[in-house]
Amino acid sequence: MDGSAAAELERAQRVVMRWDSVASGGSSGGGEDLMLFDGGGDRAEAERFLQAVDDLRRLEPPSPGSPPRRTSSAGGSSAVHVAMARLEDEFRHVLSSRAVDLEIEVLAELTSLSTMISDRASFSEPVADTEETEPAPAPAPAGDDDENSVSSSVSRRSSYRSMTSIREIDLFPADAISDLNAIASRLVAAGYGRECLQVYASVRKPAVDSALRRLGIERLTIGEIQRLEWGVLQPKIRTWIRAARAAVRGVFASERRLCFLIFHDIDLSDITTTSPGAPFTETVKGAALQLLCFAEAISIGRRSPEKLFKIIDLHDALSDLLPDVSDIFAVSSPGESICVQAAEIRTRLADAVRGILSEFENAVFRDLSKTPVPGGTIHPLTRYVMNYITLISDYKATASELIVSRPSATSSISPEGNELTPSFPDLDLPDPESQTPLAAHLIWIIAILEHNLEGKASLYKDVALSHLFIMNNVHYIVHKIKDSPELRELIGDVYLRRLTGKFRLAATTYQRTAWLKILNCLRDEGLHVSGGFSSGISKSALRDRFKSFNAVFDEAHRIQSGWHVPDPQLREELRISISEKLLPAYRSFLGRFRHHIENGRHPELYIKYSVDDLEISVSDFFEGSPPPPHNRRRSHG
């Protein structure tokens, strides 16, 4: 080495050793106030130090791979090792002190703006008759007549799909990025690349973990998640969907950009086990796996009908994020495993959706409740099932993608050795080939429900009430279909007309069964006598006929006022139909025969009702409560 080179080396050593002395054990943090790269420090001094490091490397190359020794020159350490130890401390200091405070709330909002979905508040809202809650664990009829027996999760009409995605945020000021790049390049060039990456990961991993905690991601194992009650999990799913978007599109994307800005022009290929993008992957891999752990636990958990819509939410959210996950993590071989795991979880969520739908069909079929609902009103099972499939139709975009096979009695319904399971008859269903698989499943569910309702109708001792029960329930099914454009499109007009015909037939059969005996009392047969000096009318038979009419009508009024037709329009139409048959017949009968009674003794014992009285009485029918006391004894006047 010539004299000038020796002098240059000595000057570089003095610069390095002076800062080693000033720092006085910087690795321990004792010199934190005296850092070269301090943001507001002496830039010229920092540049002199970097130049000195370059000169040292040029004039006194270190032994590659040697660990940094944090002792002074007096202890025998080479100036290069001292410089590298100093640069490690500076690298850690800049990473720790110059990071921009990440505004998690703003980040979450930014990443939400790019997603076309109603934030079901975030994501779950009403669809059925009134404001409704999540579906009960199974379609188990509970004697509850409330519309709020099923969930809704939809103010949206299609799956989530984002128009744009990545929202990279500057995690450090530009001058700090420049310093980190300058320091890292010297550390790697001197053979301290592994130490450099260890420092990088030791600072950025906690920062990423902290960001996820602030987004609401808890560190729970799969077992811990699966042990949580479903009511506890539902809000966590909403939180996870929001947090996952922010984590992938904001936190991870920004970390990838930071890593690129610091290491993009540095060759890391000589560092063992390191591939391109490894600093980033090592930083966020743990957080990414923790994030996916939640979705994985849901995907492999117990399947039950009430979970369907939240699982579809998860599936949609993960599907929406997969392109971003692939974009962000495919930069490195270690990151590919995250992409694969995310795709596998989405597949399991899709399987769960199909399995839950099958389980729902079986649950509807096997509902064996043997207690008839009072008054022949709408059965809780009917409300539950129709609200449930209305929600499915609101998820039509996703459900149509996932439901690809059609139902069949042999595959969907199996007795499983249960002797109480009813046998399933052949059903006259629309041509399945003309329906999409999803539509075929929904029609199949309604057909199963109809079959189940037929069995429940047979529980009523009063045949007329059993027909009223069928009328109420099928009418409800028809109107739920008509009230949902999506469901109506899936079901189709052919099957809808068939259902409409069924409830009208049930209404007609009810009237014929319930009123034939009453109307027969108003017929002339048996009242006329012939021969002798008779007037042609048997007064005793007529009195008996009026008494019979009063008795059977009183009984019908007492009983059928307690029956319930909950739909106001259907209730009024039924009353009008009854009045149109009853009132003209009674008016005619009364007009022909009342004078025979009124000319006799105590006419009030036989003519209890005027036509107006009957009309008022008919207005009491189907209210589901005992009739009010009307004063009807006016006609005998």
Secondary structure, 3 states (H helix, E strand, C coil): CCHHHHHHHHHHHHHHHHHHHHHCCHHHCCCCCCCCCCCCCCHHHHHHHHHHHHHHHHHCCCCCCCCCCCCCHHHCCCHHHHHHHHHHHHHHHHHHHCCCCCCHHHHHHHHHHCECCCCCCCCCCCCCCCCCCCCCCCCCCCCCCCHHHCCCCCCCCCCCCECCCCCCCCCCCHHHHHHHHHHHHHHHHCCCHHHHHHHHHHHHHHHHHHHHHHHCCCCCCHHHHHCCCHHHHHHHHHHHHHHHHHHHHHHHHHHHHHHHHHHCCCCCCCCCCCCCCHHHHHHHHHHHHHHHHHHHHHHCCCCCHHHHHHHHHHHHHHHHHHHHHHHHHCCCHHHHHHHHHHHHHHHHHHHHHHHHHHHHHHHHHCCCCCCCCHHHCCCHHHHHHHHHHHHHHHCHHHHHHHCCCCCCHHHHCCCCCCCCCCCCCCCCCCCHHHCCHHHHHHHHHHHHHHHHHHHHHCCCCCHHHHHHHHHHHHHHHHHHHHHCHHHHHHHCHHHHHHHHHHHHHHHHHHHHHHHHHHHHCCCCCCCECCCCCCCCECHHHHHHHHHHHHHHHHHHHHHHCCCECCCHHHHHHHHHHHHHHHHHHHHHHHHHHHHHHHCCCCHHHCCCCCHHHHHHHHCCCCECCCCCCCCCCCCCC
